[in-house]
Amino acid sequence: MNIALIGLGMVAATHVQAVQSAEKLHLSGVWGRDSAKTSDFAARHATRAFASVQEIAQDPAIDFVILATPPNARRDIVQELAAAGKPILMEKPIERDVQAASDLVQICAQAGVPLAMMLQHRAREASQALKTALDAEELGEICTVDLRVQWWRAQSYYDAPGRGTYARDGGGVMISQAIHTLDLAIWLLGPISAVQAMMRQTALHHLEAEDWAGALFDMQRGAFGTLLATTAAYPGGAETIALQGTKAAAHVGSGVLEISYLDGRKTRVGAEGATGGGADPMAFTHEWHQSVIEDFAQALRSGGQPLATGQSALAAHAVIDAMQRSSESGQKQQVQQWG
């Protein structure tokens, strides 16, 4: 299958490596807003520099598009690709807020165009193993959930134009970093129904949005939990999910799942690896991206559902929206169910 990449920012090289490492997938070309940068990027990666989004949309050889622009630069691109019938695999987040994200999902749905999200944490071995254990009710009834994203970013990260702003990114640590862990928790456990949150800026960074967020939340299935997310925890570390069930406790971190059963048994799945939680945001393997890209390609071949649909990704957006409303009002907020 032939793939075009739109958006040549920080994560673009990871997408290129992922596609070029996959079997039966070919990177047919790239496009970015800066034509000189596009030509240079294409030359370095031995691929074609497209002249426009329209050229990609009208190319019958392109089977799907990876869209990796900032979220504020997507709507027109999605409309053009959807009108041309091009399936889209999009970097998170979908858009800057839940309504705008829903609009993009609807544009694709109305055009009958598959939309999937690069929520690669769902594809990790430890995540898949925990999903299997939860579906088999090996942990029993889940009582409590603890989500932690204690990352570090230097101020230079936020000095990049637009980063950490509402106009370009839609917010700070929640929508740009912690959305992965939040999405994974919802994928594993089901919807979050209500949240009480605080979202703040620490003295460690200068940015418009938050670099620290804390929340208490209720889940539809009865569990309740805590969330702490920050890019102000030097030197940074792996994000974690900890679950307490009536039969066992589970902990996921650094790509490893550990389950401790109340009868004394223990299991361990996965291999440790960096996740980009420290000063280098790109310190992670391309293999998770590769798994999602291969999954999307297979879904297109078979007519099945990809691992992370655009519709399913709306659930995390809705929680972040409720957290922002809660932080502003000081009151607990209900989470609108979009996904």
C-alpha positions in Angstrom: 0.0 0.0 0.0 1.2 3.5 -0.8 1.2 6.2 1.9 1.6 9.9 1.9 2.8 11.8 5.0 1.4 15.3 5.6 3.2 17.3 8.4 6.9 17.4 8.8 7.3 18.3 12.5 9.0 16.6 15.4 7.3 13.2 14.9 7.6 13.0 11.1 10.9 11.0 11.1 9.4 8.4 13.4 6.5 7.9 10.9 9.0 7.6 8.1 11.0 5.0 9.9 7.9 3.1 10.9 6.6 2.9 7.3 9.9 2.0 5.9 10.3 -0.8 8.4 6.9 -2.3 7.6 6.3 -5.0 5.0 4.1 -4.3 2.0 4.0 -0.5 2.8 5.6 2.2 0.8 6.1 5.9 1.6 5.1 7.5 -1.7 5.8 11.1 -0.7 5.5 13.9 1.9 4.1 17.4 2.1 4.6 20.3 4.5 3.7 24.0 4.6 7.3 25.0 3.9 8.2 23.9 0.4 12.0 24.2 1.0 11.7 22.1 4.1 9.5 19.6 2.3 12.1 19.2 -0.5 14.9 18.8 2.0 13.0 16.2 4.1 12.0 14.3 1.0 15.6 14.2 -0.3 16.9 13.0 3.1 14.4 10.2 3.2 14.5 9.2 -0.5 10.9 10.0 -1.3 8.8 12.4 -3.3 8.0 16.0 -2.3 4.4 16.6 -3.1 3.5 20.2 -4.1 0.2 20.4 -2.3 -2.5 18.5 -0.4 -4.6 18.6 -3.5 -1.9 16.7 -5.4 -2.0 14.0 -2.7 -5.8 13.9 -2.7 -6.0 13.5 -6.5 -3.3 10.9 -6.8 -5.0 7.5 -7.4 -1.9 5.7 -6.3 -2.1 6.9 -2.7 -4.0 4.3 -0.5 -4.0 6.4 2.7 -2.5 9.4 4.4 -0.8 9.9 7.7 -1.7 13.4 9.0 0.8 14.8 11.5 0.2 18.5 11.4 -0.5 20.6 14.5 -4.2 20.2 15.5 -5.1 23.8 14.4 -4.0 23.0 10.8 -6.2 20.0 10.1 -9.7 20.9 9.2 -9.1 22.1 5.6 -6.8 19.2 5.0 -9.3 16.6 6.3 -12.1 18.1 4.2 -10.0 17.8 1.1 -8.8 14.3 1.7 -12.3 13.1 2.8 -13.8 14.6 -0.3 -11.3 12.6 -2.4 -12.0 9.4 -0.5 -8.6 9.1 1.1 -8.4 7.2 4.4 -6.6 9.1 7.2 -4.4 8.0 10.1 -4.1 11.0 12.3 -1.6 12.0 15.1 -3.2 12.8 18.4 -5.0 14.9 19.4 -7.8 15.1 16.8 -8.3 18.8 17.2 -8.0 21.5 19.9 -11.3 20.8 21.7 -13.9 18.1 21.8 -16.4 19.9 19.5 -13.8 20.6 16.8 -12.6 17.0 17.1 -16.1 15.7 16.7 -16.5 17.8 13.6 -13.5 16.2 12.0 -14.8 12.7 12.9 -18.1 13.6 11.3 -16.5 14.9 8.2 -14.9 11.6 7.6 -17.9 9.6 8.6 -20.2 11.5 6.3 -17.7 10.9 3.4 -17.5 7.2 4.3 -13.7 7.6 4.8 -11.9 5.5 7.5 -10.3 7.6 10.2 -7.9 6.1 12.7 -5.7 7.7 15.4 -2.0 7.3 16.3 -2.7 6.2 19.9 0.2 3.8 19.9 0.1 3.0 23.6 -2.9 0.7 22.8 -0.5 -1.4 20.6 2.1 -2.1 23.2 2.5 -5.7 24.4 1.9 -4.8 28.0 -1.3 -2.9 27.1 -2.6 -5.7 25.0 -1.9 -8.2 27.7 -3.7 -6.1 30.3 -6.7 -5.7 28.0 -6.9 -9.5 27.6 -6.7 -10.0 31.4 -9.4 -7.4 32.0 -11.7 -8.9 29.4 -11.2 -12.3 31.0 -12.1 -10.7 34.5 -8.8 -12.0 35.9 -8.5 -8.9 38.1 -12.1 -9.2 39.3 -14.1 -6.0 39.7 -11.9 -2.9 39.3 -12.1 -0.7 42.4 -9.5 2.0 42.0 -7.5 3.5 39.2 -4.3 5.6 39.4 -2.9 7.4 36.3 0.5 9.1 36.5 2.3 11.0 33.8 5.4 12.5 35.5 7.4 13.8 32.6 9.9 16.6 32.1 10.3 19.2 29.3 12.9 21.9 29.3 11.7 25.5 28.7 13.2 25.3 25.2 10.4 22.8 24.3 7.8 25.5 25.1 9.8 28.2 23.4 8.9 26.7 20.0 6.2 28.9 18.4 2.7 27.9 19.3 3.6 25.1 21.7 1.6 24.9 24.8 -1.0 27.5 23.5 -4.7 27.0 23.2 -4.7 28.4 19.6 -2.4 25.8 18.2 -2.4 22.8 20.6 -5.6 23.2 22.5 -3.8 23.2 25.8 -0.8 21.8 27.6 0.2 18.6 29.2 -3.2 16.9 29.1 -3.9 17.2 25.4 -0.3 17.0 24.2 1.2 14.3 26.5 -1.2 12.7 29.0 -3.9 12.1 26.4 -2.1 8.9 25.6 -2.4 7.5 29.2 -5.9 8.8 29.5 -7.0 7.2 26.2 -5.3 3.9 27.3 -7.2 3.9 30.6 -10.5 4.5 28.8 -9.8 1.8 26.2 -9.0 -0.6 29.0 -11.7 0.2 31.5 -14.5 2.1 29.7 -15.8 5.7 30.0 -15.0 8.2 32.7 -18.4 9.8 33.8 -17.4 12.7 36.0 -14.2 14.6 37.0 -13.0 17.2 39.5 -9.8 18.8 38.4 -7.1 21.5 38.8 -5.0 22.6 35.9 -2.1 25.0 36.6 1.2 26.4 35.4 4.3 25.8 37.6 7.2 28.2 38.1 9.3 25.8 36.0 7.8 26.8 32.7 6.5 29.8 30.8 3.6 28.7 28.6 0.0 29.7 28.1 -1.7 26.5 29.1 -1.1 24.0 32.0 2.1 22.0 32.7 0.5 20.4 35.7 -2.9 18.8 36.0 -4.5 16.8 38.8 -8.0 15.1 39.0 -10.3 12.8 40.8 -12.7 10.9 38.6 -15.6 8.4 38.5 -15.9 5.7 35.9 -19.1 4.4 34.4 -18.5 0.9 35.6 -18.1 2.0 39.2 -14.4 2.4 39.7 -13.0 5.7 40.8 -9.5 7.1 40.6 -6.8 9.7 40.5 -4.8 11.4 37.7 -1.6 13.4 37.9 0.0 14.7 34.8 2.9 17.1 34.4 5.9 18.1 32.3 7.5 19.6 35.4 8.8 16.5 37.1 12.6 16.5 36.5 14.2 14.3 35.2 11.0 12.7 33.9 10.0 9.1 33.8 7.6 6.6 32.4 3.9 7.1 32.6 2.0 4.5 34.7 -1.4 3.0 35.2 -2.2 1.1 38.4 -5.4 -0.8 39.0 -6.7 -2.5 42.1 -9.3 -5.2 41.5 -11.1 -7.6 43.8 -8.8 -10.5 42.6 -5.6 -8.8 41.7 -3.6 -5.5 41.3 -2.0 -4.5 38.0 0.7 -2.0 37.2 1.8 -0.9 33.7 4.9 1.2 33.3 7.9 1.4 30.9 6.3 -1.1 28.7 6.0 -3.8 31.4 2.8 -5.2 32.9 2.9 -6.7 36.4 -0.1 -8.5 37.9 -0.1 -9.4 41.6 -2.9 -11.8 42.5 -4.4 -11.8 45.9 -3.6 -15.5 46.2 0.1 -14.8 45.9 0.7 -15.5 42.2 2.5 -12.9 40.0 2.9 -12.5 36.3 5.0 -10.1 34.2 4.7 -9.3 30.5 6.6 -7.0 28.2 10.0 -5.4 27.9 11.3 -2.1 29.4 11.8 0.8 27.1 11.9 4.6 27.0 8.7 6.4 26.3 9.8 10.0 25.8 9.1 11.2 29.3 12.4 12.9 29.8 14.2 15.9 28.2 14.2 14.2 24.8 10.6 13.9 23.7 11.6 11.6 20.8 13.3 9.0 23.0 11.1 6.1 22.1 11.0 3.3 19.5 9.3 3.6 16.2 7.9 0.1 16.6 4.7 1.2 18.3 3.9 3.6 15.4 4.7 0.8 13.0 2.2 -1.5 14.7 -0.6 1.1 14.4 0.3 1.9 10.8 0.3 -1.8 9.9 -3.0 -2.3 11.8 -4.6 0.5 9.8 -3.4 -0.9 6.5 -4.8 -4.3 7.5 -8.1 -2.8 8.5 -8.3 -1.1 5.0 -7.5 -4.4 3.3 -10.1 -6.4 5.3 -12.8 -3.7 5.7 -12.4 -4.2 9.5 -12.1 -1.6 12.3 -8.6 -0.2 13.2 -7.2 -0.4 16.7 -8.0 3.3 17.5 -10.9 4.9 15.5 -11.4 8.6 15.5 -14.8 8.0 17.2 -13.2 6.1 20.0 -10.6 8.9 20.5 -13.3 11.4 21.3 -13.7 10.0 24.8 -10.4 11.3 26.0 -11.0 14.7 24.5 -14.3 14.8 26.4 -12.5 14.1 29.7 -10.0 16.8 29.0 -12.8 19.3 28.2 -14.5 18.4 31.5 -11.2 18.8 33.4 -10.8 22.3 31.9 -14.4 23.2 32.9 -13.8 21.9 36.4 -10.5 23.7 36.9 -12.2 27.0 35.8 -15.3 26.5 38.0 -13.9 24.7 40.9 -16.8 22.3 40.6 -17.1 18.6 39.7 -18.1 18.2 36.0 -20.0 15.5 34.1 -18.2 14.1 31.1 -20.1 14.3 27.9 -20.1 10.9 26.2 -18.9 11.4 22.6 -17.0 8.2 21.9 
